[in-house]
Every structure is written in structure tokens, then in C-alpha cells.
Amino acid sequence: MARQFALLKLRLVRNGLRSPQYAVLFTIGSAGAAVVSFAGFVFLATLRTDAIRGDATLVTFAAVTAVWTVLPLMGFGTDETLDPQRLALLPLRRGQLLRGLLVAALIGIAPIATAFALAGTIVGLARDFLTASLILGAIAGTLVLCVVASRTLIALLAPLLRSRRGRDVLVMTIVLAAFVPQSFRLFGARGGTENTRHAIAEIANRVRFTPFGWGGLAASEAGQGKVLASLGALAAIAALVVVLLWVWSLAIPRAMTATDLAAAEVARGRRAGRTTTLFPGLLPFLPRTRAGAVAAKELRYYVRDPRRRAPVFAALIVPGLFLFSMLREAQNRPGSSTMLALVALLPASGLTLNQFGLDGAALWSTIVAGNDPRSELVGKNLATAIIVVPLVAVPALSAAAITNGWHYVPITVGLAPGMLGVVLAVGNMVSVWVPYALPDRRNPLAGNPGQGCVGGLAAMTALLVDAIILVPVGVLTAIALHSLPLAAATIVSVGCATVYGALAWRVGMRSASRYLWWRMPELLDAVSPRHAG
């Protein structure tokens, strides 16, 4: 049965290569994996003459194991081999499923690249045939541990990952992963070779006896000639793999039969007779007009639809990294650095570039309700503004607290609406000129392979246009801050930026609504699910 699963995995890869889009992505992914694995091999192989070769090897193995354990969660919903529910109808026993899934998981670009990268340890640490054999066993044990740990975690979380909350977990994983390097900079050494060596030694001491570090411990101990210690680490890996296999075997039936948690919650809510209103009580200022109704609908979808929350969570990365940088160099930062919080507007512009793509087939209700593209765009812009403003205000207030730059908060927050007007103007025009459908998949990170280039080019072009149009605002603000007192510079800059942004938004809105007036049916066809791949 394991052989059949291996052949099935190879058949899936071969059939996927028939698609040009998949072939391109497969080629790019393979090339990237080859580069990374070669770099890892060279790094581990050149540690032979380094005094911290044991600690560096241990940290590398621990990092590989940790990444392998968590990273496959991001592929859930797009990789057919990750969800055990796809095999629910096959008449297979639990042991057959376990062996087949394990063999299939060991076949692919990622396992091959990982094994090749870790093989550099043999060159860097091996002294003789015995130590080379122990290191080879550590590499094999680490690879098996990585695969078993990742598949066990997926099997345990499969019911959650099929729900809306699970999709949020996938996105938040990426957001948190983006903060990891900055957190190391915040709490780690401040540069220099000796500081780096000391930091590696400290990390190695902390992960040495954790399950993530057992593979590296076995390899490093073998490289130092400590055969018994290496054998003990290998025995610990084997015992852990056995335990994880047992847990995996118990989780597979549950993963194949468990219901969607989100659907169960909806059903319970309906049985309880819950009722909701369109306009949220927390936003009483929304106008009771068509534009206000569109804004309320968009805000509700931002709460419920993981595909809409994904770019919101992604937009948190830039403000988060900004605050991490501020914390690290708080003593050297002037109060004017509070204005750097305005950079958060640029990633937030991604919310405006395909405002009709997520509506999909539901856009027909807008057309039959009466052709009013201006109200649609105004409502969507209003919802975006309600979400984006805190992305600037919170980092600005936090940066002011860190650098004691409270006197720069008014100009920072005041410039945001004008700059947002420019961003919305460009986003409206891109949304109606280059609309594209988005797939409704379990993984909100999965793009549309047929429209990915269109979306990427539109996003890069829009960012460039935003930057060009905002140049006058930046120049005027710089001149005002340099030649006027701060209070006067705030009044002049904010006033001019607000007028400039309002005019840009009005021009963009007028152009987009006029273009869309006679093309609503074409827009509906462009965002139709049949184009989503």
C-alpha cells in the first residue's frame, strides 16, 4: 500500500505539471529550494574549522525542525496530500493509511532539499566512518521527525483548519513569523562576530534538550566523538517518532470524519434564534443610505470572510516591524520619527485594488438593485477608511510614547486622511480597470494561478502611482517642518494634504464611476467564480 501512495503522489505531481501555471510555480519553487538547500549544505560543510560548529549545527537542526512542523499548515487547503478527509471513502485500514501517508509525505521537493542541506553536516563534523554513520542517522531521524510532527499537527487541527477560525490561524502564522527576526534583533546581540557567537551558544543551550534540538544534538555529539550521547539522542528521536505516529494514527479517523466547526457554530446560532442587523451598533455614524449599507456589508464581511481578513492581517506586518524597530533604537530616535507611522498606508492600499473581486457572483444583486456604481465605491471606501485609520493612529501613538514625540502626533494623524484619499483614488480606478476573480478556497493565502500576474502587476503599479502622486505632499510637509514652527507646519501641511487628497479622491471616484456606469455586466463576468481557477 505504501508503494501505491508513493505512485499516487508522483502521479499528482505529473498531472499538475500539465498546467502551465502549475509548471511555472513548480519550476520556481524547485529552483528556490535548490538554492536554499545548497546554501544550507555549504554553511554546514564549512563549519569544520569553526569553534562553534557544534552549537551552529544544533541551532540549524532545531530551526529546520521547527519550520517543518509549522510551515505545512500554510499549505492546508491547497495541497491535496495534507487533508486526510480526501481519503475517507477509500476502504483502507488505519495502519495502511498511516504508512501510505508517511511515504507520500517523504516524496517531494521539500524533503529532498532538506536532506541535501543537512547532509553538509557530514562534511563539517564527520571524523570517521562511525561518526559519519551517526550523523547520517541524525539527518534521517530529523527528516522523519519533521514529516511526522507536521502531519500529526495537521491531523489534530484539521477540523479547525477547515473552519473560518482555522483560516485566520494560517494568516496570523505568517504575520507572527514576520516578527521573529525583529524579535531576535530586539532581545539578541547588537552585532559583531563575538556577539553572534555568544548568541548562537545561548540559543543552542536553550534548545539542546528540546525535541527540536535532538537531531542537532545527536549530530554535534557525534562530531565531538561522544558516541553514547549521540546514540542517546537518536534513541530519544526514535521514541518521539513512535509516540507521534501513535497520536497521528488516532487523529486520522477524527480528521476524516469531523464536521466543519464554523458550520456547526452557524447551525447552533440558527437554532438559538440569533438575529443580527446590517448596521453595527459600534458604528452609529454610518449613514442610512445605499453607500452606508455597502459600508456596513463590507465591514461585516471583513469580520466573517477569511479572504478579506488576510490582507488586513498582512497590513499589520509593516506597523508591527516599525514598532519593533522603534523599541530597539528608542534612545536614538528623534520625536519626528513618529511620522514614519504613515508608511502603514502603503500596505493598506492592497485593500483597495480589487474591491469587487471578493464579491464574485454576488455582484449580480448590486446590478439588479439599480446601477449606482458611485454609491458602491463610496461605501467600499468608507469601510476601508474605518479599517485603515487605526493602522496609522495606533503606531503613531505607540511611537510617540516610545520616543516622547507626542507633539508630532497631530501632524501624523492629520496627514493620514489626505494620503488615504490618494490611495483610495488609485484603488478605485484599478478596481474597475483591472478586476479579477479570487478563488473561494480553504486557504486564504492561496492566490489565483490564472490571475496572479495581473494582480501582482496591478499592485506594484498602484504603489508606484501612489508614491508619485504623494510626492507634492511629502515635499510640502518637509518644507513646512523646516521653515515654520511645528504648530504652523501642522496646520499648513494637514490643510493642504486634506484638500489635495479630497481632490484626488473626487477625480478618481468620478473617473471610476463613469467608466463603470456602462460596464457593470462586464465587471460581473470578470469577477465570476468561473474565472477564479
N, C-alpha and C positions, 0 to 999 in steps of 0.2 A: 504493500500500500504506500509506503514511503516513496518508492520509485514512481508510482503513479502521480503522487503530489508533485514530485520534482519535475516530471514531464509536463504536468499541467502548468506549473509556474513558468517553465520555458515557453510553453505554447502561448500563455498570456502575453509574455514579452514579445514573442514573434508576431502575434496578431496585432499588438499595439503599434509595432513599427510600420504597419501598413498605412497608418495615418500619418500624413506629412507633419502635422503639428506635433504629434507624439514623438515622431522620429527626431525632429529638431530638438525638442526638450530632452529626449533621451541622450542625444549626442552631447548637448551642452552639459547635462548632469554628469555624464560619464567623463567628459573632459575635466570638469571641475573636481570630480572625485579623484581622478588620476593625479592632478596637480597637488591636491591636498595630501593624498597618500604618499606621493613621492617626497613632499616636503617633510612629512612626519617620519618617513624612513631615514632621510638624510639627517634630520635632527637627532633621532635616537642613535643612529650609527656613529655620529661624530661625538658622542658623549664619552667615548672610550678614554680620552685623556683628561676629562673634566673631573674635578674633585667632587662635584655634586651629582655625578651620573646616577647614583642610586636614588637620590631624592627626586631628581628630574624625571627619571623613569617611572617612579611611583606616582608622581603627580600626573604624568601623561596618561598612564593607565587608568587612574581614578577619573580623570576628565573624560576620557573616551567612554568609560562605563556609564558615567552619569548622563552624558549626552545621548548615548544609545538608549538608555532607559526611558528618557522623556521625549526625545525627538519624534519617534514614531507616532505619538499621539497627534501630532500636527498633520499626519497623513491619513488619519481616520476619515472615512467618507470618500476618499479618492483612490486609495489603494485597495483593490479587491481582495487582497490576501490578508488584510488586517481584521476584518469583521467576521467572526465565526458564524454569524447568523446566515451567511450566504451558503453554508453547508448544512443547514438544518434539515433539508429534505433528503439528504443522502443517507442510505442505510449503513452507517458506519458506527462501530463501537468507539467508546471513549479513548481507548488506547490507540486505535488506528488513527483517529483524528489527531491525537497528541503527536504521534510520531510523524504523521504526514505534514502537519503544520510546522513542526520544528525543522524538518528537512527543507520545506519550501522557504522558510524564513532564512535559512543559511545560504540560499541561492539568490544572488543578485549583486549589483554593483557595490552597494554599501558594505556587505560582509567581505567581499574581495578586497576592497580598498582598505578596510580596517585591518585585515590580516596582513596586507602588504606593509602598511605603515608601521604596525607593531613589530614586524619582522626585523626592523632596524635594530631592535634590542639585541638580537643575536649577534650582530656585528659589533655593537657597542659594549656588550657586557660579557659575552661568552669567553671562557678561558680554555676549555677543553670540551671533549665530547659529552661528558656528564652534565656540565653546566649548560651547554647548548641544548641538551635534551630537556633539562628542567625549564629553561626559558621558553623553549618551543611548547612545552606543556602549559606554561603560564599564559602564552598567547592564545592557544586553543581553548583553555579554560575560560579566559576572559571573553573571548568571542562568543562561546556558548552561553556564558552568564549574561552577556549583553542581550542576546537574542531572547533567551528565556525570560529574563526580567522584563523586557519591553512587552513581550506577548502576554505575560501574566498580568501586567498592569493594564493592558488594553482589554483583556478578557474580563477583568474585575470592573473596569469603568465603562464597558461597552453600553450598558443601559443608560448611563449618564451621558455618554458621548453622542448618543442618538437624539438627545433632547436639546432644547434651546440653551439650557444652562451649560451643557457639555460643549456646545459651540463657543460659548463665551470663555470657557476654560482654555480652549485652543488659542483664542486670540490673546487672552491675558498671559498665556505662557510666553508668547513672543514678546509682549510688552515687558514682562519681567526679565526675560533673557537679555533684552537690550540694556537693562540697567546693571547687569552683572559686571561688565568691565569697569563701569564707572564706580561701582561699589568697591571693587578691588583697588581702584585708584584712591578712593576716599579713605579707606582704612589700611591700605597697604603701604609699601615703601614709597619714598618720593624720588626714586631714581638712583642711578649708579649701579655699577656691577656688583659691589659687595652687598648693597641693599637688596638687589634682586636675588642674589644667592641666599641671603638670610630669609627673604620672603618665601622662596621655594622650600627651604628647610623647614620653616614653620608650618607651611601647608602640608608638607609630607608628614610631619609629626602628628598632625591632626587627622589625616585620612589614612594613616598607616594601618590601623586595625579596624577600619570600617569595611563593609563588604565591597565598597567601590575600590578600595585600595589593595585588596587581597591579591589580585593578579600582579600589580606592580610590586607588591611586597615579595611575592614568590620569585619574580624576575630579578629584583635588586639583591635579594639574599643569595640567590644562585650566583649572581655576578661577583659577590664577595666571598664565594666559597663556602657559604653556610648551607650545606645540603639539607640537614634536618629541618632547619627553619623554613627553607623553600618547600620541602615536602609537606610540612605542616600547613603552610598557606594553600598549597594545591589541594590538600585534603579538605580544608575549610571551603574552598570554592566548590569542590565536588559535592560536599554535603549541602551547601546552599542551593546548588542547581537541582539536587534531588528534591529538596523542600519546595522550591519554586515550581518544579514540574508537577508535584502533587497538588499544589494550590491551583496551578493552571488547569489540571485535569478536572478539579472540582468546579472551577469558574466557567469552563467551556459550556456545559449544559445550560447554566443560568444565562450566559451571554447569548445563547442561541434562542432562548425562549422568553426572555424578559421583555416586557412591554415598554413602550416609549414613556418615560417619566413625564414629559411635557403633556402628552395626550391624556395620561391619567389625571394630571392636575386639572386640565381643562374639563374633563368629564366630571370630576368632583365638584368643580366650580359651577357647572351647569346644574348638577343635581342639588346643589345648595341654593340655587336660585339667585346667584350673584348677578347684579346689573351694574353696568358702567355707563357713563355719559361721555360724549365725544370730547367736550371741553374739560380739561383737568382743573380741579379746584385750586391747585397751586399756582395757576396762571390765569387769574381772573381778568387780566388786561387784554387777553386775546379778543379781537373784535368778532362780534357775532355776524360775520359776513362770509361770503364764499372763500375769501382769502384766509380768514381766521379758521374756518373749518378745515381747509387744506393744511394750515399750520398745525392744528390740533391732531389731524390724522398723521402727519409726518412725525410729530413728537411721540405719538403712541407707537408708531412702527419702529422708531428708534429704540423704544423700550423693549419691544417684543421680537423684532426681526434681527437675528444674529448678523445677517449680511449688512445691515445698516450700522450695527454697533461696531463691527470690525474696523471700519475706517476711523470711528471715534476713538476707540482704544488705541489704534495706531497713531492717531494725532497726539496722544498723551506722551509719546516717546520723547519728542523734542522738548516740551516743557520739563519733563522729568530729568532728562540729561542736562538741561540748562540749570536746574536746581542743584543737581549733584555737583556740577562744576562750580557753582556759587559756594556750596558748602566747603569744597576743598580749598578754595582760594578766597575765603571770605575776608581775610585780613588785607589782602592785596587788591580787592575790588573796590573801585570808587562807587559812590551812590548813583552815578549816572548809568551804571551797568544795569540798573533796574529796567531801563528802556529796552534791553535785549529781550525781554519777555514778548515783545511784538513779533519775534521770529516765529512764535507759535501759530501765527496766522497762515504761514505758508503751507505747513502740512494740513491744516484745517481746510485749505482750499480744495483738497481732494473730495470733500463732502459736496461740492457744488458742480463737479464736472460731468456727472451723469445722473441728473436729478430725476429723469424719467425711466432710467434703465431698470431700477428695482420695482417699479410699478408693474412692468410686464403686461400680461394680458388684461390686468385690472384697469388699465388705462382706458379701456372702452367705455367704462362708466362715466369717465370725465367727458368723453366726446358726446355721448348721448344725452348727458345732462345739460349740454349747451356749450358751445365753443367759446371759451373765455380763457385763453392762454395767459393773459396778464394776471388774472386772479390766481391761477395755478402757480405761476412763477413767484408772485408776491408771497403767497402762503409758504412755499418751499423756502424762500429766502428768509422769511421771518423765523421759521423753525430752525434754520441753520444758524441764524444770528443768536438765538436763545442758547444754542449749544456751544457756539464758538466763543462768545464773550467771556464765560468763565475760564476758558483755556488761556486767556490773556490776563484776566484780572487776578486769578489765584497765583500764578507765577510772579506777577508784578508785586503783589502784597508780600509773598514769601521772600522774594529777593530784597525788597525794602527792609524787611525785618532782619535779614542776614547782614546787609551792608549798611544799614541805617540810612537808606536813601528814600525816606518817606516823602521828601519834597519833590521827588521825581514821579511819584505815583499818579498825580493828576494828569501830567502830560502823557504818560504811558497809556493810561486807560482812556484818555480823551482822544488820542490818535487812533485807537482801535476801530471805532465806527467808520471813520473816513477810509481807512485802509481796507476794512471789510467791505465797504461799498464797491471799491475797485475789484476786489476778489469775486464778489457776487456778480458784478457786471460781466467779467470774463467767464465765470462759470455758467451763467445763463446762456451766453452765446455758444459756448462749447456744447452745452447740453442739448441745444436744438440743432446745431450744425453736425455734430458727430455723436449721435445717440447710439448706444449698443446694448444688447440684451445681456443680462447676467444670469448664470445658471442657479437654480434653486437646489443646492447640494447640502449634504450634511456638514461638509467642511466649509466654513465661511471664508477660509483662506484660499480656496480653490478658485482660480480665475477661469475665464472662458478662453480655451485654447484657440478658438477661431477669431476672437476679437481682442486678444491680449495686446497685440502690437498696436491696434487702433487706440485702445485705452491708454497704453503707455506713452505713445506719441502725443496724444491729446493732453495728458497730464504734464509732460515736460514742456510742451509748447505753451500751455496755460501758465505755468510757473514763470517761464521766461517773459511772457507778456505782462504778467502781474508785476514782475520786478521792474520792467521798463516803464510801465505807467506810473509806478510808485516812486520813480527817481525824483520828480519835482518835489514830492512831499518830503523825501529824505533830505534833499538839498536845502529846502526852505527851513526845515527844522534845525539842521546843523548851523545854518547862518544865524537863525534867531537865538539859539542857545549860546553862540559865540559872541554875539554883539549886543544882546539885550539881557536884562535881569531875568531870572528864572520865571517869575510870575508873568512878566510881559511876554516872554518867549512862549510860555504855555498858552496864553490867550491867543497870540498870533498863530502859532503852529496848529493848535486844535481847531481854531476857527477856519483857517484856510484848508486844512485837511478835511474837515467836515463838509465844507462847500464843494471841494474838489471831488470827494468820494460820492457825495449826493449827485453831482452832475454826471460822474462816470456811471453810477448805478442807473440813473434815469436813461442815459443814452443806451446802455447795454440792455436794459429792460425793454425799451421801445424797439430796438432793433430785433431782439429775440422774439418778442410777442408778434411783431409784424411778420417776421419770417415764418413763425409757427401758425399764423392765423389760417392759412390755406393748406397747411401740411400736417394737420393732426392725424389723418389716416396713415400717411407715410410714417409718422412718428410711431404710431401703434404697431405698424409692421416691423419697424426697425428694432423695437424692444420686445417683440413677440418671443415667447419661450422656444419656438422652433428654430430661432437663430442663436440660442444660448449654448448649443453643443451638449 
